[in-house]
Amino acid sequence: MQVALPPLLAGKRRILLAGLLSLGIIAGLISIIISWLIGQLTTTVSSTMLGAVVGLILGFFAATYAQRVLAEKLGQHYVAQLRRGLISHALRSARGPSAGITIARSTNDLSSIRNWIVQGMVPLVAGAPLLVLSGVGLWMLHPLLAGSLGVTLVLEVVFLLALAPGTFGSARRLRKNRGYLAARISDTVAARTAISAGGGIDREVSRVQDSSQKVIDSSVQRARFAGALRASALAVPLLGTALMVGAASLLGLESSAVATALTLIGICAGALGEWGKAVEYRQNYKAGRRIIAPLLQQEEQWRKADEQSLSTRDAKELLGQRAVVRIQLPYHTDALGLPPYPVLRVQPGERIALQGNNWQRAALLESIATGNLDQCGDPNAGVWIAEGRSEDLPPSQRRKLVGSALEAMVPERGTLARALRYRHPGASLTKALKLAEECGLDLTQLPERDQTRLRRGGKPLERSQQAALLVARALLREPPVLVIDELLTRLPHSAYPGVVQRVNNYPGVVIYAGDLPGINPTSSWQAAQLPASHQR
């Protein structure tokens, strides 16, 4: 079953769509009047009549202009909602997509949806009244003229329906290849240092070119269908004009009626010319919807779960307790890409050394830090503090319970003060800065001190200074659970012993991975051994 996107007709978008429909009706009425006046000009010419025609043409221009502006507002408003959902999904997902895929989805796929609304759906909605009213005008001249328009519409629909499936298939292939290309470029640029050191620039550029060629081939294939759609949308109205002239000649209509009919069919030809684009944009929209809609549906489920605080306890209550911590992975750990770790029960003051290969440890620490252990639907999975599950609290509450400083993290875009108090926005800036200095953050090297703006993954801070910032943020207000890894080894040498001492004396539970000299583990946590029958 095809997953639907969020409804387009919601909120103020209903008003915008109603305005577009009204403008379409107005443009249709104006076109009938203009056609009639042009017909009258074949027999009588006066300055008043010419002025009326010019005025009505300006009115038609204004209505068409307003349609385009309202259509853009409608499309941008809707796409902004979808973009918000996509970015939210990428940030919430336990196994989020690469940066390249996320960028491709939030640009190419959203552009296809925007193009369908602005240049596909809206011309159909606004053009329908125009075609109907033009048909009425032709019927009033003679039913055979309206029949000529009807034949033209039927032929146009037949051509477009025949070309639509191929257009959809080519659009899907193009999007798939664009996604692969975006992911490859993102990964290649991220590994630029290793590639350059290994003398592999030419090799990697060649691989990017191979992916690029697939995009080129699929783009040309889509262009074949797009060209056929647009050619039919332009050629069929020419046939309609020929039918109209033939019918008028057969009926022996007066020149004024012929002029009126030709003006109306000319206006209709403009509307029909948009149909080819509309069908192309519709198929691109369907291809983008197949990718985006399931992600938005999943994000909506997560958002509703966050809004419904299942816990009857408040983070402040749990913060005030130094109680037993229980960490339980979901029953099906494959969804997180993890082996089956047993339930971990620890007392405050314990330091747990996480065992496993580097990838497993990194994935498990990240899942604990981000609260993604419950994404598999297991109500028992999660981080439990004093028998209260932290995942049942809203993110603004949970962030106070689990502090984390991991290699995979980089500071957010914004001021240093904001990044330092990201977990606790209400924390004292003075105390936070003092803690950061104890962790090795040297503010004297920053001209704007705590108001220094961070960008591009923490620049202008050096790696050691970024580590000091992240460690201080994790330690701020001593959360019940502290999750750390070898990021600590990036701290300035002068600050590392003090941080290690703080970790060894930490009043809460510390879970760490990696070789961290000086930290004394109280126990370890390793994956359970599967029975031989389950091993591969």
LUMKEZA-690872 format. One record per residue (C-alpha): x, y, z; residue in three letters. Coordinates in steps of 0.25 Angstrom, whole numbers, plus 2048, in hexadecimal, padded with zeros to 3 digits. Layout:
<sites>
XYZala...
</sites>
This chain:
<sites>
800800800met80580E7FCgln809816808val803824806ala80A832809leu80483B813pro7F784280Epro7F984E805leu7EC854808leu7EF858816ala7EF86581Egly7F1872815lys7F4869809arg7E5867807arg7E4876806ile7EF8767FBleu7E986B7F3leu7DB8727F4ala7E287F7EFgly7E88777E3leu7DB8717DFleu7D487F7E0ser7DF8857D7leu7DD8797CDgly7CE87C7CCile7D188B7CAile7DB8897BFala7D18807B8gly7C688A7B9leu7D08957B4ile7D488C7A8ser7C688A7A3ile7C38997A4ile7D089C79Dile7CD891792ser7BF897790trp7C58A578Eleu7D08A1785ile7C589A77Cgly7BD8A877Cgln7CA8AF778leu7C98A876Athr7BD8B0767thr7BE8BC770thr7CA8C4775val7C98CF77Fser7D28D578Aser7C98D0795thr7C98C2790met7D88C278Eleu7DA8C879Cgly7D18BD7A2ala7D98B279Cval7E68B87A1val7E08BA7AFgly7DB8AB7AFleu7E98A67AAile7EF8AE7B5leu7E58A77BFgly7E98997B9phe7F789D7BBphe7F58A07C9ala7ED8947CCala7F888B7C6thr8028927CEtyr7FB8917DBala7F98827D8gln8088807D7arg80B8887E4val8008807ECleu8058737E6ala8138767EBglu80E8797F9lys80686C7F9leu8128647F4gly81C86A7FEgln81386980Ahis81185A807tyr81F857804val82485E811ala81B855819gln821849812leu82F84E813arg82D84F822arg828841823gly83483C81Bleu83F843823ile83883E830ser83783082Bhis846830828ala84A835836leu84182C83Darg84481F835ser84D81583Cala85481282Farg85281F828gly855821819pro862827814ser864836812ala863834803gly85682C804ile85083680Dthr854842804ile84F83B7F8ala8418387FFarg840846804ser84384D7F6thr8408447EAasn83483C7F0asp82E8487F6leu8308507EAser8288457E2ser81D8477ECile81E8567EBarg81E8567DCasn81184D7DBtrp80A8567E4ile80E8637DEval8108607CFgln8078537CEgly7FB8537D8met7F98617D8val7F88637C9pro7EE8577C9leu7E685D7D4val7E686B7CEala7E58677C0gly7D985E7C2ala7CF86A7C3pro7D68707B7leu7D38647AEleu7C58627B3val7C18707B1leu7C88707A3ser7C08647A0gly7B386B7A4val7B787779Bgly7BA86E78Fleu7AD866792trp7A5874791met7AB876784leu7A886877Fhis7A985A785pro7B285577Aleu7BC85F77Fleu7BB85A78Dala7BD84C787gly7CA850780ser7CF85478Eleu7CA847794gly7D183F78Aval7DE84778Dthr7DD84479Cleu7DA83579Aval7E6834791leu7EF83B79Aglu7EB8327A6val7ED82679Eval7FC82A79Bphe7FF82E7A9leu7F98227AFleu8028197A5ala80F8207A9leu80C8227B8ala8118147BCpro81F8157B5gly8208237BAthr81E81E7C9phe8288127C7gly83381C7C1ser8318257CCala83381A7D7arg8408167D0arg8458247D0leu8428267DEarg8498197E2lys85581D7DBasn85582B7E0arg8558267EEgly86081C7ECtyr8688287E5leu8668317F1ala8698267FBala8768237F4arg87A8327F3ile877834801ser880828806asp88B82B7FCthr88C83A801val88C835810ala89782B80Dala89F836805arg8AB83580Ethr8AD82680Eala8AA8267FFile8B58307FCser8BF829806ala8BD81C7FEgly8BF8227F1gly8B081F7EDgly8AB82C7E8ile8AA8277D9asp8A481A7DDarg8998217E5glu89682B7DBval8948207D1ser88B8197DAarg8838267DCval8838277CDgln87D8197CBasp87281C7D4ser87082A7CDser86F8227C0gln86381A7C5lys85C8287C9val85F82D7BBile8598207B4asp84D8207BDser84B82F7BBser84B82E7ACval8418227ADgln83882B7B5arg83A8367ABala83482D7A0arg82782B7A7phe82783A7ACala82983E79Dgly81E835798ala81483B7A3leu81784979Farg817847790ala809840791ser80484B79Aala80885578Fleu80584D783ala7F7849787val7F2857789pro7F785A77Aleu7EE84E776leu7E385577Egly7E5862777thr7E485B769ala7D785476Eleu7D1861772met7D4868765val7CF85C75Dgly7C285C766ala7C086B764ala7C286A755ser7B885E754leu7AE86675Cleu7B0872754gly7B187B760leu7B388A760glu7C1890761ser7BE89576Fser7BA887774ala7C688176Eval7CF88C774ala7C8889782thr7CA87A780ala7D987B77Cleu7DC884788thr7D587A792leu7DD86E78Cile7EA87778Dgly7E787979Cile7E486A79Ecys7F1867796ala7F986E7A1gly7F28677ACala7F48597A5leu80285C7A3gly80485C7B2glu7FE84E7B2trp80B8477ADgly81384E7B8lys80884A7C2ala80983B7BFval81883C7BFglu8188437CDtyr80E8397D2arg81782D7CFgln8238347D5asn81A8377E1tyr8168287E2lys8248247E2ala82882D7EDgly81C82A7F5arg82081B7F5arg82D81F7FCile82882A805ile81A82680Aala81E81A812pro829822819leu81F82D81Dleu815822822gln82081C82Bgln82482A830glu81682E833glu81582183Cgln821825843trp81D833845arg80F82F84Blys816825854ala81F831859asp81383985Bglu80D82F864gln81582E870ser813820875leu81A821882ser81382788Ethr82182B894arg828838891asp83783988Dala839842899lys8358378A2glu83E82D89Bleu84983689Bleu8488378AAgly84A8288ACgln8578208ABarg84F8138A8ala8528068A1val853808892val84E7FD888arg8517FD879ile8497F3871gln84B7F1862leu83F7EE859pro83B7DF857tyr83F7E0849his84C7E7849thr84E7E583Aasp8467F1837ala8517F983Eleu85C7F1838gly8607EC846leu8647DF84Cpro85B7DA857pro8617E1864tyr85B7DC871pro8537E687Aval85D7EF882leu85A7F2890arg8637FC897val8648038A4gln8688128A5pro8778148A5gly87A80989Cglu88280A88Farg87F800884ile8887FC879ala8817F986Dleu8867ED865gln8857E9856gly88B7EE849asn88C7FD846asn8807FE83Dtrp8777F6848gln87C7FF853arg87A80C84Bala86C808847ala867803855leu86D81085Cleu866819851glu859811853ser85A814862ile85D822861ala852825857thr84781D85Dgly845815851asn845807858leu835807858asp83480A849gln8317FB847cys8247FC84Egly8297F385Basp8237FA867pro82E7F4870asn8397FA868ala84080686Cgly84880D877val84180B885trp844814890ile83E81189Eala834808896glu83081488Dgly83381387Earg83A81F879ser83481D86Bglu82681F870asp82A82D874leu82A839869pro83783B863pro83884886Bser837840878gln83F834874arg84C83C870arg84E84087Elys84F831882leu85982C878val866834875gly86F82F869ser87C833863ala87F82A857leu88982B84Bglu87D82B842ala878838847met87C846843val877853848pro86A859842glu86A86683Aarg868872843gly86F87984Fthr879872858leu870875864ala86486F85Darg86C86285Aala872861868leu86486286Earg85D85A863tyr85884F86Darg855859878his851867871pro84D86C87Fgly85A869886ala86387488Bser86C879880leu87787C88Athr87786E890lys877868882ala88387087Eleu88B86D88Alys88885E888leu88C85F879ala89986687Eglu89C85A887glu89A85187Bcys8A4859873gly89C86386Cleu8A586F86Aasp89C87B868leu8A8885868thr8AB88085Agln89D884855leu89B893852pro88C892855glu88E888860arg880882863asp879889858gln88388384Dthr87A87D842arg87C86F83Fleu87A869831arg87F85E828arg87F854833gly88585C83Egly88F866837lys89686F83Bpro899866847leu8A485C845glu8A184D847arg8A684D856ser89E859859gln891853852gln89484785Bala89584F868ala887856864leu880849862leu88684286Eval88284F877ala87484E871arg872840874ala877842883leu86E84E885leu86684C891arg86A83E893glu86083688Cpro85C828891pro862821885val86F82587Eleu87381F871val88182286Cile88B81C862asp89981F85Dglu89582D85Aleu89B830868leu8A982D863thr8A883985Aarg8A7842866leu8B384B869pro8BE844870his8BD84D87Cser8AE84B87Eala8AE83C87Ctyr8B283788Apro8A8840890gly89D83B887val8A182C88Aval8A082F899gln893835898arg88E829890val89481F89Aasn88D8278A5asn88082989Dtyr8738278A6pro86B82189Bgly86D816891val878817887val87880E87Aile884810872tyr88B809866ala899809861gly8A780A867asp8A6816871leu8B281687Apro8B0818889gly8A1814889ile89F809892asn89380088Epro88B7F9899thr8857EF88Fser8837EC880ser8787EB876trp8797E186Bgln8707DB861ala86A7CD864ala86F7C185Dgln8657BB854leu8637AC854pro86B7A5849ala85E7A2841ser85C7B1840his86A7B483Cgln86D7B582Darg
</sites>
